[in-house]
């Protein structure tokens, strides 16, 4: 299906089919909400994504030229993984890992194409779905930790840490960062009633992140929140709006600190917090600790053009890589080892270039970019290769890049006369 995109990235030929549009938006919401339930395989996220893909292609979806570099990098990345896996394809865990990697690449393209059209409305539905999913996962984790559900402690916690509807507490905490950022945006910008509802959602997700006892999630939420709020202040169109964001941000910080203080008054929470907050964890230290493995693995990678294959690192070292960039080299050799960081950091560079583009979905963009950037940093200390929400954010970023092009061109056109009047040399 071919058409000329409008400024909203919306297909004019579909404006006469409101039921189709409503169905597509509902599917985006469902995919966002189902992303919170992944402790079984195939998970509801896989099933809803596949269903949405079929229906979107049936009702109208297209490939854009701007996505070709993204597609080539994703294919090359997985070709490298597949070559590295050839000696181990008789092992079910390796073949499943390869199939999952190709599927993650597929979801990237799905989100990129979907969010490049009808961008404002679909992003809003994705935001709503993620918040609902985040609250569901958080309530499950909190209920499991507090043993409020019969048998829930064993199912919804791991090693005394909340994991909710995820297999790992670290992934629960990482997933919750983006919906928490969306809720925080509403708290600091929306009207009182909506802001109050968002405050409740944010408090629930913040509590779940705390009870997941993930140091990366703690730091990630704090850093990405500060980064996103700073960008919101810088891109705000009015002094009153900037003042509100700053004031409400201070209030939110105070409330979070009070919540933490209350929770730390409970002995079990305080003891686990002190244990997890320590920087001298045994698995981080020593020659074969987390960071020691990074150095030794990097040295191996230079001599192994085809890597050692997926899921083979623990055969050489006590634990896995806990570094997605190193894992790309180890699992897929030099092909994947070069393609993975190239894909990630090109997206980051483009992300910064689009921060100040005046688009209707700028608020959602800032939250997704902040959360994506946080995950990029976290990938240096943990394996994020198959985190579904990471690939979702990657695809969403590229979809927004594509949809923003008319706005960037319009912005440049309107800015040139002003620059000429002021004698700005960039207008020459």
LODRENGU-450546 format. One line per 3 residues: number of its first residue (from 1); for each residue x, z, y of N, C-alpha, C, O. Coordinates in steps of 0.02 Angstrom, whole numbers. Each point is the difference from the previous one (the first is absolute). Example, Ala and Ser with C-alpha at 12.3 -4.5 7.8 and 13.67 -1.06 7.14 Angstrom:
BEGIN
1 = 660:390:-284:-45:0:59:45:0:60:52:33:-1  -70:-69:54:42:3:59:-39:37:55:25:8:55;
END
This chain:
BEGIN
1 = 43:0:-59:-43:0:59:44:0:61:43:43:7  -52:-90:37:43:-7:59:-41:5:63:-56:-25:4  84:58:46:-33:6:64:51:19:52:57:18:-17;
4 = -76:-22:80:43:22:54:-16:72:17:-58:15:16  107:29:-19:-12:71:12:-14:13:73:30:-30:44  -77:75:-32:-13:23:67:47:58:15:42:18:-41;
7 = -48:10:101:43:55:19:-9:60:-45:46:41:-7  -104:-33:-24:-12:55:-46:23:-17:-70:-7:42:-45  33:-102:34:17:-20:-68:-62:-7:-43:3:11:-61;
10 = -59:-29:91:-64:-3:-35:-21:-72:-11:1:-39:48  -21:21:-108:-20:-69:-14:-68:-17:29:-50:29:-21  46:-74:69:-64:-18:30:-51:-24:-51:-60:12:9;
13 = 82:-45:-61:-47:-27:-49:-36:54:-39:-49:-14:-35  73:76:41:-31:54:-37:-47:42:43:-33:46:-25  30:-61:89:-42:40:44:-74:-6:-18:-39:44:20;
16 = 19:-96:-56:-69:-9:-20:-15:33:-67:-55:-8:-27  103:45:-1:-10:33:-65:12:74:7:50:25:-26  -93:12:60:11:71:12:4:41:-64:36:50:-3;
19 = -74:-71:-49:3:38:-63:69:-6:-33:25:48:-29  4:-107:34:67:-10:-28:51:43:38:43:31:-30  -49:-31:96:45:40:41:-7:74:-16:50:35:-7;
22 = -112:-12:1:-12:71:-17:29:17:-68:28:54:-9  -35:-99:-39:27:11:-67:76:5:2:29:44:-31  3:-90:68:73:1:4:25:65:31:48:30:-24;
25 = -81:-8:78:21:62:33:-11:60:-46:42:45:-2  -96:-45:-35:-13:54:-47:53:3:-55:20:54:-21  2:-112:-1:52:-3:-51:65:28:26:36:35:-36;
28 = -20:-48:99:61:28:30:-4:76:2:48:34:-16  -107:-8:34:-10:72:0:10:28:-70:33:51:-9  -62:-84:-41:4:24:-69:72:0:-25:20:47:-35;
31 = 17:-98:51:70:-3:-21:39:58:32:40:32:-34  -52:-19:98:34:55:33:-16:67:-31:44:41:-11  -108:-29:-3:-21:64:-29:25:8:-71:21:55:-19;
34 = -21:-109:-21:21:5:-70:75:10:-7:23:19:-54  15:-33:107:72:10:-4:20:72:-10:58:14:-15  -106:33:22:15:71:-8:-7:23:-72:15:58:-16;
37 = -38:-102:-29:-12:21:-69:43:-43:-46:-19:-55:-20  78:81:3:47:-41:-38:33:40:-57:55:-18:-22  -88:71:-2:31:39:-54:-16:-29:-68:24:26:-51;
40 = -65:-80:49:-13:-35:-62:20:-73:9:1:-25:56  14:-9:-111:18:-71:3:-39:-39:-52:-3:22:-58  -27:-78:76:-2:-26:69:-43:44:44:-52:25:-21;
43 = 75:-14:82:-34:45:46:-58:-36:34:-3:-62:0  -44:100:31:-53:-32:39:27:-45:55:-32:-49:18  92:65:7:30:-43:52:14:-70:-27:-14:-49:34;
46 = 42:45:-95:14:-65:-29:-65:-40:-10:-3:-59:15  -47:94:-41:-63:-35:-16:-34:-24:64:-25:-56:2  23:98:50:-33:-20:62:39:-55:36:-29:-44:30;
49 = 95:48:-34:41:-52:33:-9:-67:-33:-6:-51:34  4:50:-101:-11:-63:-35:-70:-28:14:-8:-60:11  -41:105:-11:-69:-22:15:-4:-28:71:-31:-52:11;
52 = 62:87:36:-1:-22:70:35:-68:7:-23:-42:38  77:33:-74:37:-63:4:-44:-59:-23:-2:-52:34  -31:61:-90:-43:-53:-26:-55:-17:51:-13:-58:14;
55 = -20:109:13:-55:-11:46:24:-28:66:-34:-42:31  93:64:-7:26:-27:63:18:-73:-7:-15:-40:44  47:21:-99:16:-71:-10:-63:-42:-9:-2:-58:19;
58 = -49:88:-47:-63:-37:-10:-37:-10:66:-35:-49:8  44:97:39:-37:-4:63:43:-23:59:-27:-10:55  92:0:-66:41:-27:54:62:40:14:-5:55:28;
61 = 62:-81:-46:64:32:13:53:-54:1:-4:-47:-40  53:52:84:49:-54:4:71:27:7:11:56:23  35:-99:-42:71:14:7:24:-27:67:-17:-56:19;
64 = 55:96:17:26:-21:65:75:-16:-6:35:27:-42  -13:-72:85:71:-19:0:46:59:12:55:3:-27  -77:44:69:41:57:17:14:45:-60:47:40:2;
67 = -87:-47:-56:10:41:-59:51:-29:-49:17:33:-50  6:-93:61:46:-32:-48:64:41:-10:20:10:-57  14:14:111:59:42:-12:-16:63:-41:39:19:-43;
70 = -96:11:57:-22:59:-38:-8:-17:-73:23:36:-44  -57:-91:30:-12:-22:-69:66:-14:-36:9:21:-57  37:-56:90:64:-17:-31:41:62:-17:30:4:-53;
73 = -30:45:98:38:62:-12:-31:39:-58:36:28:-41  -103:-25:39:-33:37:-54:13:-33:-67:13:34:-50  -17:-100:47:12:-36:-62:72:8:-22:14:13:-59;
76 = 33:-20:106:71:6:-17:16:71:-24:37:9:-48  -66:41:81:10:69:-20:-21:10:-73:37:31:-38  -95:-57:20:-25:11:-68:33:-46:-51:2:17:-60;
79 = 24:-73:81:40:-41:-46:63:39:-20:18:1:-58  14:31:107:58:42:-15:-17:55:-49:36:12:-48  -93:23:60:-21:52:-45:-12:-28:-71:20:31:-49;
82 = -52:-89:46:-17:-29:-65:63:-20:-39:3:9:-60  46:-36:95:64:-18:-33:34:62:-26:24:1:-57  -23:51:98:32:62:-22:-35:32:-60:30:37:-39;
85 = -95:-51:33:-39:32:-54:2:-39:-65:-24:26:-51  52:-86:50:-2:-42:-61:25:36:-62:-33:-5:-52  88:42:54:23:34:-62:-46:56:-23:7:25:-56;
88 = -54:-3:98:-40:59:-16:-75:-14:-2:-40:47:-1  20:-111:0:-70:-16:2:-38:22:-63:-62:0:0  98:17:-53:-34:25:-60:-23:72:9:-37:26:-42;
91 = 59:6:96:-21:69:14:-61:-2:46:2:-31:53  -54:65:-74:-63:-4:38:6:28:70:-32:-27:46  72:79:-36:5:29:67:33:-49:48:-18:-3:59;
94 = 67:-36:-83:34:-48:42:-46:-59:16:-4:-22:58  -30:-4:-108:-46:-56:12:-56:21:47:-22:-40:42  -2:102:-49:-52:25:46:28:6:71:-36:-14:49;
97 = 98:35:-43:32:7:66:5:-68:34:-15:-6:60  35:-45:-97:5:-68:28:-69:-25:20:-8:-29:54  -42:39:-97:-68:-23:16:-25:35:63:-33:-31:42;
100 = 48:96:-35:-21:37:59:34:-26:63:-31:-5:53  95:-12:-59:36:-26:58:-30:-66:24:-9:-10:60  -6:-35:-107:-32:-62:20:-69:13:30:-20:-33:48;
103 = -15:82:-75:-66:16:26:5:28:71:-41:-16:43  91:59:-30:9:27:67:13:-57:50:-25:2:56  65:-51:-77:13:-58:43:-66:-38:14:-11:-24:56;
106 = -29:18:-106:-65:-33:8:-44:37:51:-32:-32:41  32:99:-44:-41:38:48:25:-7:71:-39:1:48  105:-10:-40:27:-11:67:-30:-63:31:-24:1:57;
109 = 24:-55:-95:-28:-63:24:-75:6:12:-27:-28:48  -7:65:-91:-72:11:9:-15:34:66:-41:-24:39  75:80:-25:-13:36:62:21:-41:61:-33:2:52;
112 = 88:-39:-58:22:-41:56:-52:-53:18:-18:-8:59  -8:-27:-109:-49:-53:13:-67:30:24:-31:-27:45  10:81:-75:-64:31:18:2:26:71:-47:-13:39;
115 = 99:49:-20:2:31:66:23:-47:55:2:20:58  15:-82:-75:16:-49:53:-63:-30:29:3:-35:51  -60:49:-81:-64:-26:23:-48:59:11:3:50:-35;
118 = -48:-58:84:-48:54:14:37:67:5:-22:50:-27  79:-52:60:49:54:-4:-26:67:24:9:51:-34  -41:-50:92:-22:64:28:-49:35:-46:7:60:-14;
121 = -57:-96:-10:-52:30:-42:28:20:-68:-15:54:-25  56:-97:-5:26:16:-66:49:58:2:2:41:-45  39:-38:97:45:57:7:-39:65:8:19:52:-27;
124 = -73:-55:65:-41:60:9:-30:22:-67:-3:60:-14  -19:-107:-27:-27:18:-65:55:27:-46:-13:47:-38  72:-76:41:56:26:-39:17:71:22:12:44:-42;
127 = -12:-32:107:14:67:27:-52:50:-26:18:54:-23  -81:-72:28:-53:44:-24:7:15:-74:-7:57:-22  21:-109:-17:7:9:-72:59:45:-17:-6:42:-44;
130 = 62:-51:78:58:41:-13:-12:73:17:22:45:-36  -58:-32:90:-15:69:18:-45:33:-52:12:56:-21  -64:-93:-2:-43:27:-52:41:13:-64:-6:53:-30;
133 = 47:-101:10:42:9:-58:48:58:8:11:38:-47  18:-32:107:47:55:14:-34:68:-6:30:46:-27  -90:-41:52:-37:63:-5:-17:16:-73:6:57:-22;
136 = -27:-108:-16:-16:11:-71:62:24:-38:-4:49:-37  60:-83:46:62:20:-34:22:69:21:25:39:-41  -34:-23:105:21:65:26:-43:56:-28:26:52:-21;
139 = -92:-62:21:-46:51:-27:16:12:-74:-1:57:-23  15:-111:-14:17:7:-71:64:41:-8:4:44:-42  46:-59:84:63:37:-5:-7:73:19:27:43:-34;
142 = -65:-30:87:-10:69:22:-40:39:-52:16:57:-17  -70:-88:-10:-41:33:-51:41:15:-62:-8:52:-31  52:-99:12:42:12:-58:50:56:12:9:43:-43;
145 = 22:-43:101:49:52:16:-32:70:1:30:48:-24  -90:-44:52:-35:65:4:-39:16:-63:-34:52:-4  38:-97:-46:-33:10:-65:-75:10:9:-30:44:-30;
148 = 0:-86:73:-71:4:13:-42:-39:-50:-61:8:-3  93:-50:-36:-35:-42:-49:25:19:-70:60:4:-11  -105:9:-36:22:17:-68:45:-54:-29:-20:-58:-5;
151 = 79:78:-15:49:-48:-27:33:-43:53:41:-42:-17  -59:52:79:26:-42:54:72:14:17:36:-44:25  -13:105:-38:69:16:17:49:-44:-38:48:-26:29;
154 = -59:18:-93:45:-41:-41:-6:-74:17:49:-38:-2  -110:17:20:-12:-71:14:22:-20:70:26:-55:10  -37:99:38:9:-18:71:62:30:32:10:-7:60;
157 = 31:41:-99:64:26:25:56:-18:-48:-12:-18:-58  73:23:82:59:-13:-41:56:46:24:18:-2:59  10:42:-105:54:47:18:-21:47:56:40:18:43;
160 = -104:2:-43:-24:45:52:-11:-32:67:-5:35:51  3:-102:-48:-9:-37:62:-62:-45:-5:-13:-29:-53  -24:24:107:-61:-41:-1:19:-74:-7:43:-25:35;
163 = -78:-9:-81:10:-72:-6:-66:-38:4:-1:-61:7  -55:97:-10:-65:-31:10:-13:-57:-48:8:7:-60  -27:-65:87:-17:-58:-40:61:-46:-10:-8:-59:-16;
166 = 68:86:24:62:-38:-10:38:31:-59:-14:56:-21  62:-93:-4:41:25:-55:55:47:23:25:40:-39  -7:-45:104:58:37:25:-17:30:68:-29:-34:42;
169 = 47:98:-30:-12:31:65:33:-37:58:-27:-4:55  86:-24:-68:35:-36:54:-38:-62:22:-1:-16:59  -31:-18:-107:-38:-60:17:-65:19:36:-22:-35:46;
172 = -9:90:-66:-59:24:35:17:13:74:-35:-24:44  89:61:-32:19:15:68:16:-62:40:-19:-6:58  54:-42:-89:18:-62:35:-61:-41:16:-6:-28:55;
175 = -41:23:-102:-61:-39:11:-41:28:58:-29:-37:39  26:103:-34:-43:32:50:25:-9:71:-38:14:47  99:-35:-37:27:-5:68:-39:-50:42:-18:15:56;
178 = 5:-75:-83:-36:-50:40:-71:21:17:-18:-2:59  -24:24:-107:-66:23:21:3:60:47:-43:8:43  94:35:-50:7:56:46:16:-25:70:-24:28:49;
181 = 65:-80:-43:15:-29:65:-62:-31:31:-11:6:61  -30:-40:-101:-63:-27:25:-45:56:27:-29:-7:54  24:61:-92:-41:56:22:29:31:64:-38:20:44;
184 = 104:-14:-40:31:28:60:-14:-43:61:-12:27:54  13:-92:-62:-17:-44:56:-70:13:27:-11:2:60  -36:8:-106:-68:15:21:-4:68:35:-37:7:48;
187 = 75:41:-73:0:67:31:22:-3:73:-30:34:42  81:-74:-28:29:1:68:-31:-51:47:15:0:60  -59:-45:-86:-26:-52:45:-76:-6:1:-28:-21:50;
190 = -6:40:-104:-72:-12:-4:-41:54:34:26:52:20  -91:-65:-14:-46:49:30:-7:61:-45:20:-1:-58  -49:54:87:1:66:-32:-27:0:-71:33:27:-45;
193 = -92:-56:34:-30:3:-67:43:-34:-52:14:28:-53  9:-88:68:42:-36:-48:68:34:-7:28:3:-54  -2:22:109:64:35:-1:-5:63:-44:47:16:-36;
196 = -103:19:39:-9:60:-41:-1:-17:-74:32:34:-40  -68:-87:22:-2:-21:-71:70:-19:-23:20:17:-56  17:-52:98:68:-20:-18:46:60:-6:46:0:-41;
199 = -58:52:82:40:60:-4:-8:34:-68:49:24:-29  -111:-23:4:-12:29:-67:36:-41:-53:33:28:-44  -39:-95:48:34:-43:-49:75:10:3:34:3:-52;
202 = -7:1:113:73:8:8:22:67:-28:53:4:-32  -92:49:43:18:66:-26:2:0:-76:45:29:-30  -95:-62:-1:-2:-3:-73:61:-37:-27:32:23:-47;
205 = -15:-80:77:57:-39:-23:66:36:14:46:-3:-41  -41:36:98:62:38:15:10:56:-50:56:14:-21  -111:20:3:5:54:-50:23:-28:-67:41:31:-34;
208 = -68:-88:14:19:-30:-64:74:-20:1:36:9:-49  -13:-36:106:71:-19:6:44:62:-7:52:-2:-32  -73:57:63:39:62:-5:2:24:-72:53:20:-24;
211 = -111:-21:-11:-3:26:-68:31:-48:-51:12:19:-57  2:-81:77:38:-45:-43:73:20:-2:37:-20:-45  -16:59:94:69:26:5:51:-56:-7:50:6:-36;
214 = -63:-60:71:46:-57:2:37:2:67:-29:-8:53  94:20:-57:39:3:62:-2:-66:38:-4:-1:62  5:-54:-99:-3:-66:33:-67:-9:36:-2:-29:54;
217 = -52:52:-85:-66:-7:31:-6:45:61:-28:-20:51  55:81:-55:-1:45:58:35:-33:59:-27:-7:55  90:-13:-67:38:-31:53:-30:-66:22:0:-16:59;
220 = -25:-23:-108:-30:-65:17:-60:7:45:-7:-39:48  -37:87:-62:-59:9:42:20:21:71:-28:-25:49  76:71:-44:21:23:66:32:-56:41:-16:-10:59;
223 = 62:-27:-91:37:-52:36:-45:-59:18:2:-25:56  -42:2:-104:-43:-58:14:-54:17:51:-19:-42:41  -6:104:-43:-50:20:50:30:-1:70:-30:-26:47;
226 = 90:54:-40:33:1:66:15:-71:24:-9:-16:58  33:-27:-104:16:-69:17:-63:-38:21:1:-35:51  -54:42:-89:-62:-35:15:-29:24:67:-22:-42:40;
229 = 20:107:-28:-27:26:62:41:-23:60:-28:-15:53  94:11:-62:43:-24:54:-17:-73:16:-3:-19:59  -7:-22:-111:-18:-70:11:-69:-6:32:-11:-43:42;
232 = -35:87:-61:-66:-1:30:3:15:75:-36:-30:40  79:77:-22:8:17:71:30:-60:37:-22:-17:55  73:-14:-85:34:-56:32:-45:-61:8:6:-38:48;
235 = -51:28:-95:-44:-59:2:-68:14:31:-41:-45:5  29:106:16:-64:18:29:-10:-37:66:47:-11:38  -110:-7:-24:-16:-40:59:-19:42:61:-8:-27:54;
238 = 1:93:-62:-20:41:57:36:67:-2:20:25:-52  -12:5:112:32:65:5:-43:54:-33:27:45:-31  -93:-49:39:-45:49:-30:6:0:-76:0:53:-32;
241 = 5:-113:4:6:-5:-73:66:29:-23:3:34:-51  51:-49:87:65:27:-17:-1:77:2:28:33:-43  -59:-6:95:-3:72:8:-38:32:-57:20:52:-26;
244 = -76:-83:6:-39:27:-55:39:0:-65:0:49:-37  35:-104:24:39:-4:-61:52:56:-2:9:32:-52  25:-21:107:52:51:2:-31:70:-9:25:40:-40;
247 = -78:-26:77:-31:67:-4:-27:13:-71:12:52:-29  -49:-100:2:-28:9:-67:54:3:-53:-9:34:-51  64:-68:61:55:4:-47:30:70:-2:15:27:-53;
250 = -7:3:112:25:68:3:-48:48:-34:21:44:-38  -86:-52:50:-50:42:-32:2:-8:-76:-4:49:-37  11:-111:14:3:-13:-72:61:33:-32:-5:29:-54;
253 = 62:-31:88:61:32:-26:-10:75:-5:19:31:-50  -50:-2:100:-12:73:-1:-45:19:-58:13:49:-35  -67:-88:25:-46:15:-54:33:-7:-69:-12:40:-45;
256 = 54:-91:38:35:-10:-64:48:58:-12:5:24:-57  30:-2:108:46:56:-8:-37:64:-19:24:39:-41  -83:-29:71:-41:59:-18:-23:-5:-72:0:51:-36;
259 = -19:-111:14:-22:-10:-69:57:16:-48:-10:35:-51  69:-59:66:58:13:-43:16:74:-2:15:27:-53  -19:6:111:14:72:3:-48:39:-44:20:47:-35;
262 = -84:-65:37:-50:34:-42:14:-11:-73:-2:46:-40  17:-109:21:12:-16:-70:62:35:-27:2:21:-58  49:-15:100:62:32:-23:-7:76:-8:46:33:-24;
265 = -103:-7:45:-12:72:-11:-17:14:-73:1:57:-22  -17:-110:-17:-13:8:-71:66:-7:-38:37:-47:10  -24:96:-53:65:4:-33:17:-62:-41:56:-26:4;
268 = -105:1:-43:14:-58:-43:19:-61:40:45:-38:-18  -80:27:74:14:-58:42:67:9:35:40:-47:5  -27:108:20:62:13:36:61:-9:-46:50:-29:20;
271 = -55:53:-82:56:-6:-47:15:-72:-16:58:-21:0  -110:-18:-14:10:-71:-15:26:-37:61:43:-44:-6  -68:61:64:23:-32:62:74:13:11:37:-46:17;
274 = -16:108:-26:71:16:9:44:-36:-51:54:-23:17  -79:18:-78:38:-35:-51:7:-74:16:55:-28:-6  -111:-4:26:1:-72:13:35:-17:66:28:-54:7;
277 = -31:100:41:31:-14:65:75:6:-1:34:-20:48  -7:48:-102:73:9:-4:35:-68:-7:-26:-46:-33  84:40:65:38:-63:-3:52:0:-55:35:-50:-9;
280 = -29:105:-28:51:3:-52:-33:-4:-69:13:41:-44  -55:-93:35:-32:-10:-65:53:-25:-50:44:-39:17  -49:64:-78:52:-16:-51:3:-75:-14:53:-27:-13;
283 = -112:-7:14:0:-71:-17:25:-44:58:6:-61:-9  8:91:66:28:-38:56:76:4:4:33:-42:30  -5:93:-61:70:16:10:43:-23:-59:-26:-14:-54;
286 = 91:10:66:47:-16:-53:13:-74:-8:-32:-42:33  79:26:-75:20:-69:-10:-57:-43:-27:-7:-58:18  -35:87:-61:-57:-37:-28:-66:22:31:-53:-13:-29;
289 = 55:47:85:-60:17:36:-29:-62:33:26:-55:-7  -80:64:44:-36:-56:30:47:-44:41:2:-61:-10  37:92:55:41:-40:45:65:-23:-34:28:-52:18;
292 = -5:91:-66:57:-22:-39:-17:-62:-41:41:-46:-6  -101:45:-22:-22:-59:-38:-6:-62:45:14:-56:-23  -33:67:85:-4:-57:45:68:-34:8:5:-61:-1;
295 = 47:101:9:67:-27:10:25:-35:-64:26:-55:2  -35:89:-59:23:-28:-64:-39:-63:-18:28:-49:-24  -94:51:37:-41:-59:-14:17:-59:43:1:-57:-23;
298 = 14:70:87:19:-55:45:65:-32:-22:8:-60:5  37:101:-31:64:-27:-25:-12:-43:-61:32:-52:-8  -78:72:-36:-17:-40:-58:-32:-66:20:15:-52:-29;
301 = -58:54:79:-38:-59:20:45:-58:21:-17:-58:-9  74:75:38:47:-53:24:28:-40:-58:21:-58:9  -20:87:-69:30:-34:-58:-51:-28:-48:18:-28:-52;
304 = -83:34:69:-53:-21:-46:-48:-47:35:-51:22:28  66:-88:-28:-43:-47:37:-72:-4:-25:-45:-19:37  33:38:-100:-67:-1:-27:-28:70:-10:-53:9:-31;
307 = 88:41:56:-23:68:-5:4:27:-71:33:-28:-43  -68:84:32:-2:30:-67:-70:-1:-29:-12:21:-56  -36:-48:96:-69:-6:-24:-44:57:25:24:55:14;
310 = -89:-68:-9:-46:52:23:-2:60:-47:3:-8:-61  -8:67:89:-8:63:-37:59:16:-45:-7:37:-48  66:-64:64:59:13:-42:50:47:34:49:20:-32;
313 = -61:-3:94:48:40:37:10:69:-32:56:26:1  -109:2:-29:6:67:-30:41:-1:-64:19:54:-25  -5:-112:-2:45:-4:-58:73:7:19:42:13:-43;
316 = -27:-21:107:68:6:25:10:66:38:56:26:4  -109:0:24:3:60:42:-55:48:-21:-48:-20:-34  54:83:53:-49:50:-22:-71:-14:23:-47:17:-36;
319 = 38:-48:94:-67:-13:26:-4:-71:28:49:-37:0  -108:20:26:-10:-66:29:36:-6:67:30:48:24  -34:-108:5:39:-14:61:-22:42:60:41:23:39;
322 = -107:-13:-32:-27:33:60:25:-35:63:17:33:49  -15:-98:-51:19:-40:58:-24:-72:-16:27:-33:-44  -78:11:81:-30:-64:-17:47:-59:12:-4:-50:-35;
325 = 48:55:84:47:-54:15:52:-6:-56:18:-55:-21  7:113:-2:46:-1:-56:-36:-23:-63:28:-38:-40  -90:60:30:-37:-20:-60:-11:-75:-3:-2:-29:-54;
328 = -6:-3:113:-8:-73:0:62:-33:-28:-5:-47:-40  64:70:59:63:-27:-27:6:15:-75:18:-44:-39  -34:105:19:8:20:-69:-50:-37:-46:17:-21:-55;
331 = -78:14:78:-53:-30:-42:2:-76:0:-14:-31:-51  31:1:108:-4:-73:6:64:-34:22:0:-59:17  55:95:-17:64:-30:18:4:-19:73:-37:26:42;
334 = 82:-72:-27:12:-17:70:-60:-36:32:-11:6:60  -26:-43:-100:-58:-36:28:-50:50:29:-17:-4:59  -5:51:-100:-49:49:23:33:48:50:-32:22:48;
337 = 95:-6:-59:35:46:44:6:-25:71:2:40:47  1:-106:-38:2:-30:67:-70:-13:28:-12:9:59  -33:-29:-103:-68:-18:24:-40:61:22:-36:-4:49;
340 = 43:59:-85:-41:59:16:15:27:71:-46:6:40  109:10:-25:13:24:69:-14:-53:53:-20:17:56  31:-81:-73:-15:-53:48:-74:-1:17:-19:-3:58;
343 = -23:7:-110:-72:2:10:-21:60:42:-40:-7:46  67:65:-63:-20:62:35:22:-1:73:-40:15:44  102:-33:-32:26:8:68:-21:-58:46:-3:9:61;
346 = -12:-67:-89:-30:-53:41:-69:23:24:-19:-10:57  -18:42:-102:-66:27:18:7:53:55:-41:1:46  91:42:-52:11:51:51:17:-31:68:-26:21:51;
349 = 69:-72:-52:19:-33:63:-60:-33:33:-12:8:59  -27:-45:-99:-61:-30:26:-48:54:25:-35:-9:50  34:65:-86:-44:55:19:14:25:70:-46:11:39;
352 = 110:-1:-24:18:23:67:-16:-53:53:-20:17:55  28:-80:-73:-14:-53:48:-74:-6:17:-17:-27:53  -26:53:-96:-72:-5:12:-31:64:28:-60:3:11;
355 = 100:48:0:-27:65:22:-39:-7:66:-53:30:7  80:-68:40:-31:-4:66:-45:-61:9:-22:-15:56  8:-21:-111:-46:-57:4:-71:27:11:-24:39:-40;
358 = -10:-61:94:-67:27:15:-54:-30:-45:-30:-50:17  19:81:-74:-50:-23:-47:-55:53:-7:13:59:13  -74:-79:-31:-55:48:-6:12:53:-53:-29:55:4;
361 = 70:-70:-53:12:47:-55:66:38:9:30:22:-49  -6:-16:111:65:30:12:5:71:-27:52:20:-26  -106:19:34:2:70:-23:12:3:-75:42:39:-23;
364 = -78:-79:-16:10:-1:-72:70:-25:-17:32:24:-47  -10:-74:85:67:-27:-12:54:53:6:45:5:-41  -50:36:93:51:52:12:2:50:-57:53:23:-19;
367 = -112:-5:-7:-2:47:-56:32:-30:-63:40:33:-33  -58:-95:18:27:-32:-60:75:-11:7:38:11:-48  -16:-32:107:71:-12:10:39:66:-6:53:1:-32;
370 = -78:53:61:33:64:-4:6:24:-73:52:23:-22  -108:-29:-16:1:21:-70:45:-45:-41:36:25:-44  -36:-90:58:44:-46:-37:73:17:14:41:2:-46;
373 = -25:10:109:69:16:18:22:64:-34:57:6:-22  -103:43:19:17:62:-35:15:-11:-73:46:30:-27  -85:-73:-6:12:-15:-70:65:-38:-10:35:10:-50;
376 = -18:-53:97:64:-37:-3:58:50:0:48:-7:-37  -53:58:81:52:51:1:0:42:-63:54:16:-26  -113:1:1:-5:41:-60:28:-37:-61:21:31:-48;
379 = -22:-98:51:24:-39:-57:75:10:-13:24:-20:-53  12:49:100:71:15:-10:10:60:-46:55:9:-26  -107:33:17:9:60:-39:-50:7:-57:-1:50:-36;
382 = -42:-101:26:-49:3:-53:-19:-71:-20:8:-47:39  -33:39:-100:-19:-66:-24:-72:-16:23:-48:30:-25  41:-76:72:-66:-19:25:-21:-69:-24:-49:-28:24;
385 = 87:0:-72:-9:-69:-21:-71:-18:-21:-23:-55:12  -11:102:-44:-68:-14:-25:-53:43:34:-53:11:-28  68:13:88:-51:35:38:-49:-51:28:18:-41:42;
388 = -79:43:-66:-49:-50:20:-12:-1:75:-7:-54:29  6:112:2:-14:2:72:57:-29:40:-11:-24:56  72:25:-82:57:-30:35:-9:-76:4:9:-29:53;
391 = -27:-2:-109:-10:-72:-1:-62:-20:39:-3:-54:30  -48:97:-30:-59:-12:41:19:-3:74:-22:-44:36  63:93:-14:21:1:70:43:-60:17:-5:-28:55;
394 = 48:7:-102:42:-59:12:-43:-62:11:11:-38:47  -61:28:-91:-45:-57:8:-40:4:64:-10:-50:35  -14:111:-18:-39:9:61:41:-17:62:-25:-30:47;
397 = 89:49:-48:44:-15:57:5:-75:10:-7:-24:57  18:-14:-111:6:-73:7:-66:-32:20:-1:-48:38  -54:76:-62:-65:-26:21:-11:9:75:-26:-44:33;
400 = 46:102:-8:-6:13:72:48:-42:41:-16:-21:55  76:8:-83:46:-45:35:-32:-68:11:3:-29:55  -33:3:-109:-31:-66:4:-58:0:50:-7:-46:40;
403 = -36:97:-43:-58:3:43:19:10:74:-39:-17:44  98:45:-32:21:14:69:28:-60:36:10:3:61  3:-57:-96:34:-57:33:-38:-27:60:31:-13:52;
406 = -97:2:-55:-35:-24:60:6:48:59:5:-21:58  -3:87:-72:6:49:53:70:-2:31:8:6:60  43:-15:-103:68:-4:26:8:-61:45:30:5:54;
409 = -57:-62:-75:5:-61:40:-38:8:66:24:-21:52  -83:51:-56:-40:11:61:36:48:47:-1:-9:61  32:61:-90:36:49:41:59:-31:35:13:13:59;
412 = 24:-56:-95:57:-34:31:-23:-46:56:30:-2:53  -84:-34:-66:-26:-47:50:-21:36:64:16:-23:55  -51:79:-63:-24:36:59:57:38:35:-4:13:60;
415 = 57:4:-98:55:38:30:48:-44:39:33:24:46  -28:-88:-64:50:-43:32:-10:-7:76:49:6:36  -111:-17:-9:-7:-4:72:22:63:37:31:-4:53;
418 = -47:62:-82:20:63:31:76:7:0:30:24:48  1:-45:-103:72:5:-4:34:-47:50:50:18:30  -78:-77:-21:27:-47:48:-6:28:71:47:-7:40;
421 = -103:38:-25:-11:28:67:50:55:15:21:10:57  -3:28:-110:47:55:9:72:-21:-7:46:41:7  -35:-105:-22:68:-25:-9:33:23:-63:61:5:-3;
424 = -101:10:-49:27:21:-64:35:-59:-33:-31:-51:-11  96:58:-6:36:-57:-31:-25:-19:-68:14:-55:-23  -53:99:-11:-25:-18:-66:-52:-55:4:-15:-32:-51;
427 = -14:21:110:-51:-52:7:31:-69:5:-35:-50:-7  99:46:19:34:-64:8:7:-36:-67:27:-55:-3;
END
